[in-house]
């Protein structure tokens, strides 16, 4: 492999890793600000179930083990919503779908009235067009208001091609980068006098 190509690949990988780490740091800082805001809004309560990140709403989405390979098959997505905090009157939620994905069953927008702290609320939606032919993302967004009228919320996402997601790709890229770096170091090491 020509050395210019090797250096281009290494530079691309290092740029990708640097950009990714910058994004993670930025995301962590915004999560920290959100956590501080939540703590300030609920500091008057003596009994609060503490979450790992103190999120006001905890969401998840599950889909099928394998996504269909055609546009017509119906897929059911199961979302869960819960809050550790007792003061919310209503949690509103909304499914965000790509243009070519249509609802067959369920509600795209709804709410949960007087949510009980730490109770898991299940919300399902069945859709057509969410398949493994190309990557599509579906999000579930939930919002509420705290006692001061500040809007709080969270979101979850599911992709129809998990193998194309950053969570799947990043570890593979890291292993390849480490292997390439090791091979470069080995090539640069001076030969021993015994040879």
Secondary structure, DSSP 4 states (H G I P E B T S, - for coil): --HHHHHHHHHHHHHHHHHHHHHHHHHHHHHHHHHHHHHHHHTT-S--PPPSS--SSEEEEE--SS--SSSS-EEEEEEEEE-S-S--SEEEEEEE--TT-EEEEE-SEEEEESPPTT--EEEEEEEES--TTS--EEEEEEEEE-TT--EEEEEEEEES-GGGSHHHHHHHHHHHHHHHHHHHHHHHSPPPTT-
